[in-house]
Amino acid sequence: MKVKFREVYWEKLYTGEPIGKPKFSHDIIKRYRRVIRIVSQLEDTKMLRQFKGLRFEALTGNLKGYHSLRVNKQYRIIVTVLEKEIQLDRVMREEVVIEEMNKHYQ
């Protein structure tokens, strides 16, 4: 899947570019990057659901319309899944937009 980032901060956190004082520990950043790499190598969300440790799930309540991917027990990545139709072959492709990373139950 194609991965996009809602804010430059999340992209720089993934690519390792300097962003000033990090908001997260080195271990959390390392796990964040691992999750993004896994997502970028997969074809669609059906394949993503096979990675049980990521606990890919639709969110409810005030986050309805978003999905989450677990970084660890404490942190999760909030994403939007977009379907894009490729005009030439009329195939639907999914894109994942990284919205934010936060503490679960916060």
N, C-alpha and C positions, 0 to 999 in steps of 0.2 A: 504494500500500500504506500501511497505517497503520504509523507508526513509534512505538515505545515505547522507553523508556530504563530499563535495569535499575537504574541509580543516578542520583541527582539531579545529580551532577557532570557526567555526559555530556549531560544535558538542558540544563543551564546553559551548558556549553561551546557547544552548538548555538545557543541563543537569545541568547547574548552577555551574559547576566547576570553580575555580578561573582562571581568564585569564588576570590578571593585570587590568590596568585602562580600563574600558569599553568604547567603541567607541560610544555607544548609551545610551539614557536615560533609566531609570528603566522602564518607561511605554512602550517604544518601545520594550525592551527586553521581557517584559511580553506578549505583543501582538505577538511577533515573536514566542515565545513558544506556544502560543495558536494556531497559524496557523499550526505549525508543528504537534501538537497533533491532530488536525482535520485531516490533511492529512494522518497521520499514522493510523487512525481508519477507513479510507475508503477503498473500494475495488479497485476502478479505477478512472480515470479522469472523466468519465461520471458522477459519483457521486459527484466529486469535483465541477463540473459546477453547481450543485444545490445550492451551497453556494454562493449566489449572492454577498454577502459582500466581498468575497475574490477576485472577479473579475478575475478568472483564465482565462488567454488568451495567445495565441501564440504571440510571439514578431516578429517584422519585422526589416528590415534594417540590421545594423551590429550585431544585436542580433537574427537574424533569426536562427531557430532551438531550441531556448530557449522559456520558458513560464514564466509568472510572476503570483505571488499571492500578493494581496495587504495586507499590514500590517495595514496601515491607509492611509489617503489621500496623505501623503508625502513619505512614505517608501513602498518598494516592495521587495519581495524575488524573485530572479531569480533562476529558476530550469531547469533541464533537465529531460525529461520523457523517461525512457528506458523500452522497452518491453523485458521480459525474458520468454523463453519457458521452462516450467517444463517438463523434459524428461519423467517421468513416465506416466503422464496423458495427455501430449501434449497440455496443457493449457497455454495460454499466460497470464503472470502476468506483472503488471507495477511496476516499481520502480521510485521513485523521488529522484534526486540528488540535494541537496541544493548547489548552486554555490556561491551565495553572497546575501547580502541585501544592497540596496542602495536607495538614494533619487530618486524618480520618476522624469523624465525629467532632469537628471543630465548628 
